[in-house]
Amino acid sequence: MLAMRVHAAGAPLLADQVAVREPAALQILVRVLACGVCRTDLHIADGELPAIPFPVTPGHEIIGRVERVGTGVSRFRIGDRVGVPWLGETCGVCSYCRRGLENLCDRARFTGYTLEGGYAEYVVADARYCCAVPARYSDTQAAPLLCAGLIGYRAYRAAGDGSLGLYGFGAAAHLLAQVARAAGRNVFAFTRPGDLTAQEFARGLGVTWAGGSDERPPEPLDAAIVFAPVGALVPAALAAVRKGGRVVCAGIHMSDIPAFPYRLLWGERSVCSIANLTRADAAEFMQLAAAVPLDPRVEVFPLRQANEALRKLRDGRLEGAAVLVP
């Protein structure tokens, strides 16, 4: 099968021919129909996450059809459409797993990073960590739900109620803006300074206000989520939230947060991070996505054009999400 793989940090992905694996016990073989392109894929390709052996097949926003099932699989049957998310495997016995915090498992393995990913024609996945996908979404529309949606939704819940600022208006923010608006919340979108196209895109999705990340919103925010991997946005977001407000850092990697005066944190403001997701997150968000008519905006690329999709993501030239199709 064809797989687009990272062979060295900072190098373009290469088109390789690799063998299709048979599913082992509790695994399923999935024919990839679509795979979203996530900023985490960029961090992996650039070597910004803890080192792992290359080559690596990225991709953890996978929509596919079950082709074969291993022994012990009962949730899915051949022909089912499934989603394969970032969290691919946990130990089940560490203190985090026992406390229902499998997203923090010390021995977790992740799709498209420490497990094979979806920049390929087929992928083998542990059926216990896959999820059903609402039928209302096409394959390409559903792909961003698997990370931009799932991990974004975990950040959304951590932010609490009230008005919400979204720093970095990309794949996750454009979905969560729709979730928040459906709940009647005021949403404030922060883009790269001067990116009028992204600001207009945000307004088209019903946000209350859109401006540059160097601007202050017209009113104090109850909470803010930082999706852009820019540490300098954390003190900016703290300055924008009211007393008692919360800033949630939703990315897996971020540049260093600069020093900032204590007065920005004072007043019982708080900063927290979101790490990975749980299977319960996936089930809850997919139920919400089935009930709320989200409009995932996607730009579709053939699998062999994975490098171009990553370049457009890096340059901020996407409205919504990029999706690869074999």
NORFEN-V307074 format. One record per residue. N is the residue number from 1. SS is DSSP state (hx for helix, st for strand, lp for the rest). PSI is psi in radians with two decimals (NA if undefined). D_LAST is the distance of its C-alpha to the last C-alpha in Angstrom with 2 decimals. Layout:
# NORFEN-V307074
N/SS/PSI/D_LAST
N/SS/PSI/D_LAST
This chain:
# NORFEN-V307074
1/lp/2.79/10.14
2/st/2.36/8.39
3/st/2.34/9.27
4/st/2.03/10.35
5/st/2.61/13.91
6/st/2.15/17.19
7/lp/-0.33/20.04
8/lp/2.52/22.84
9/lp/2.27/23.78
10/lp/-0.09/23.52
11/lp/2.67/21.53
12/lp/2.66/18.21
13/lp/2.56/15.14
14/st/2.53/14.69
15/st/1.94/11.95
16/st/2.67/13.28
17/st/2.07/13.24
18/lp/2.77/14.38
19/lp/2.55/15.77
20/lp/2.15/14.51
21/lp/2.65/17.40
22/lp/2.48/19.53
23/lp/2.38/20.36
24/lp/-3.01/23.88
25/lp/2.36/26.40
26/lp/0.10/25.29
27/st/2.81/21.59
28/st/2.56/18.69
29/st/2.17/15.59
30/st/2.22/12.67
31/st/2.07/9.49
32/st/2.19/7.13
33/st/-0.57/6.70
34/st/2.58/7.03
35/st/2.12/8.72
36/st/2.69/11.70
37/st/2.07/13.19
38/lp/2.68/16.76
39/hx/-0.50/19.84
40/hx/-0.61/20.23
41/hx/-0.67/17.26
42/hx/-0.77/19.44
43/hx/-0.67/22.44
44/hx/-0.82/20.85
45/hx/-0.55/19.76
46/lp/-0.05/23.26
47/lp/0.50/25.09
48/lp/-0.11/26.74
49/lp/2.89/26.46
50/lp/2.39/28.51
51/lp/2.47/27.59
52/lp/2.79/25.44
53/lp/2.34/24.79
54/lp/2.74/22.03
55/lp/2.75/19.39
56/st/2.38/17.45
57/lp/1.87/13.82
58/lp/-3.14/13.94
59/lp/2.00/12.53
60/lp/0.38/14.69
61/lp/1.23/13.71
62/st/2.26/11.49
63/st/2.26/11.36
64/st/3.13/10.78
65/st/2.43/12.92
66/st/2.14/15.55
67/st/-0.72/15.47
68/st/2.69/18.60
69/st/2.50/21.30
70/lp/3.03/23.78
71/lp/2.52/27.49
72/lp/-0.05/28.85
73/lp/2.17/25.90
74/lp/-0.34/27.43
75/lp/-0.58/25.52
76/lp/2.66/22.42
77/lp/2.86/22.12
78/lp/2.30/19.59
79/lp/-0.28/17.62
80/lp/2.52/18.23
81/st/2.29/15.81
82/st/2.81/16.22
83/st/2.40/15.78
84/st/1.93/15.79
85/lp/-3.05/17.86
86/lp/-0.89/19.42
87/st/1.97/22.40
88/st/-0.34/21.42
89/st/2.46/24.88
90/lp/2.90/28.55
91/lp/-0.53/31.80
92/lp/-0.08/33.53
93/lp/-0.23/36.97
94/lp/2.97/37.44
95/hx/-0.60/39.60
96/hx/-0.81/36.67
97/hx/-0.71/34.94
98/hx/-0.41/38.34
99/lp/0.18/38.93
100/lp/0.31/35.72
101/lp/0.94/34.18
102/hx/-0.33/31.32
103/hx/-0.32/29.46
104/hx/0.13/32.13
105/lp/2.30/32.06
106/lp/-0.38/33.18
107/lp/0.41/30.95
108/lp/2.63/27.80
109/st/2.60/24.42
110/st/2.35/21.41
111/st/2.31/17.67
112/lp/0.18/15.96
113/lp/-1.30/19.48
114/lp/-0.04/21.71
115/st/2.77/19.16
116/lp/2.55/15.70
117/lp/-2.92/13.09
118/lp/0.09/9.67
119/lp/1.02/8.21
120/st/3.02/6.97
121/lp/-0.44/5.81
122/st/2.71/9.29
123/st/2.51/12.07
124/st/2.32/15.77
125/st/2.69/17.76
126/st/2.06/21.38
127/hx/-0.47/21.69
128/hx/-0.32/24.68
129/hx/0.03/22.74
130/st/2.90/19.96
131/st/2.73/20.82
132/lp/2.67/20.75
133/lp/2.36/19.23
134/lp/2.37/21.30
135/lp/-0.32/20.47
136/lp/-0.26/21.48
137/lp/2.41/18.24
138/lp/2.99/15.02
139/hx/-0.82/11.79
140/hx/-0.60/11.32
141/hx/-0.63/15.09
142/hx/-0.48/15.37
143/hx/-0.85/13.16
144/hx/-0.32/15.98
145/hx/-0.41/18.52
146/hx/-0.22/17.61
147/lp/-1.00/19.30
148/lp/-0.66/20.47
149/lp/-0.93/21.93
150/hx/-0.96/23.08
151/hx/-0.62/24.62
152/hx/-0.68/25.70
153/hx/-0.62/27.47
154/hx/-0.70/29.27
155/hx/-0.69/30.51
156/hx/-0.77/31.51
157/hx/-0.68/33.63
158/hx/-0.46/35.21
159/hx/-0.38/36.27
160/lp/-2.91/38.54
161/lp/3.03/39.84
162/lp/-2.91/40.97
163/lp/2.59/39.77
164/st/2.23/36.62
165/st/2.41/35.58
166/st/1.95/31.96
167/st/2.00/31.79
168/lp/1.73/28.53
169/lp/1.31/26.96
170/lp/-2.49/23.23
171/hx/-0.84/20.57
172/hx/-0.82/23.01
173/hx/-0.65/26.10
174/hx/-0.47/24.86
175/hx/-0.79/24.12
176/hx/-0.52/27.38
177/hx/-0.69/29.39
178/hx/-0.68/28.57
179/hx/-0.81/29.51
180/hx/-0.71/32.72
181/hx/-0.65/33.67
182/hx/-0.47/33.28
183/lp/0.05/35.75
184/lp/0.28/38.13
185/lp/2.61/37.81
186/lp/2.30/38.35
187/st/2.36/35.44
188/st/2.11/35.93
189/st/2.27/33.01
190/st/2.14/33.43
191/st/3.14/31.28
192/lp/2.44/31.73
193/lp/2.28/35.18
194/lp/-0.02/35.17
195/lp/1.38/31.61
196/hx/-0.53/32.84
197/hx/-0.81/29.44
198/hx/-0.64/28.23
199/hx/-0.68/31.63
200/hx/-0.65/31.44
201/hx/-0.77/28.00
202/hx/-0.76/29.65
203/hx/-0.62/32.63
204/hx/-0.34/30.50
205/lp/0.12/29.39
206/lp/0.26/33.07
207/lp/2.71/34.04
208/lp/-0.63/37.78
209/st/2.56/37.71
210/st/2.36/35.37
211/st/-3.04/36.47
212/st/2.74/35.99
213/lp/-0.18/35.96
214/lp/0.07/39.33
215/lp/2.73/40.90
216/lp/2.46/42.70
217/lp/2.83/41.81
218/lp/-0.17/44.59
219/lp/2.73/45.48
220/lp/2.51/45.13
221/st/2.62/42.00
222/st/-0.53/42.14
223/st/2.82/39.01
224/st/2.53/36.25
225/st/2.25/32.79
226/st/1.90/31.69
227/lp/-0.58/27.93
228/lp/2.46/28.21
229/lp/0.85/28.72
230/lp/1.87/32.10
231/lp/-0.52/35.15
232/hx/-0.29/37.54
233/hx/-0.30/36.20
234/hx/-0.92/37.75
235/hx/-0.56/41.36
236/hx/-0.73/40.43
237/hx/-0.67/39.12
238/hx/-0.67/42.22
239/hx/-0.37/44.38
240/hx/-0.28/42.71
241/st/2.66/43.17
242/st/3.01/46.48
243/st/2.38/48.68
244/st/-0.01/47.13
245/st/2.91/43.62
246/st/2.46/40.61
247/st/2.16/37.93
248/st/2.17/34.71
249/st/2.03/32.51
250/lp/-0.05/28.97
251/lp/2.81/27.06
252/lp/-0.34/26.60
253/lp/2.49/28.04
254/lp/2.54/30.62
255/lp/2.85/33.01
256/lp/2.44/36.60
257/lp/2.15/38.49
258/lp/2.80/41.60
259/lp/2.52/45.08
260/lp/2.72/46.25
261/lp/2.53/49.60
262/hx/-0.48/50.32
263/hx/-0.44/51.25
264/hx/-0.51/47.55
265/lp/-0.48/47.11
266/lp/2.86/50.56
267/lp/0.45/51.12
268/lp/0.52/49.03
269/lp/2.77/45.73
270/st/2.75/43.09
271/st/2.35/39.88
272/st/2.91/37.36
273/st/2.79/33.86
274/lp/2.29/30.99
275/lp/1.99/29.31
276/lp/-2.63/26.19
277/lp/2.93/26.36
278/lp/2.89/27.75
279/hx/-0.53/26.61
280/hx/-0.66/29.36
281/hx/-0.80/27.85
282/hx/-0.81/24.59
283/hx/-0.76/26.60
284/hx/-0.77/28.82
285/hx/-0.67/26.26
286/hx/-0.57/24.17
287/hx/-0.74/27.51
288/hx/-0.77/28.23
289/hx/-0.49/24.88
290/hx/-0.53/25.63
291/hx/-0.60/29.07
292/lp/2.16/28.55
293/lp/1.43/26.51
294/lp/2.71/24.41
295/lp/1.38/22.61
296/lp/2.15/19.62
297/lp/2.15/19.05
298/st/2.61/15.54
299/st/2.14/14.16
300/st/2.37/10.53
301/st/2.49/8.84
302/st/2.62/5.98
303/hx/-0.71/4.89
304/hx/-0.25/7.85
305/hx/0.48/9.98
306/hx/-0.67/10.35
307/hx/-0.66/14.00
308/hx/-0.72/14.68
309/hx/-0.75/13.55
310/hx/-0.66/15.84
311/hx/-0.75/18.52
312/hx/-0.64/18.67
313/hx/-0.80/19.00
314/hx/-0.68/21.69
315/lp/-0.04/23.52
316/lp/0.57/23.60
317/lp/0.43/22.07
318/lp/2.49/19.94
319/lp/1.82/21.36
320/lp/-2.23/19.95
321/st/2.62/16.57
322/st/2.51/13.45
323/st/2.29/10.12
324/st/2.44/6.68
325/st/2.11/3.84
326/lp/NA/0.00
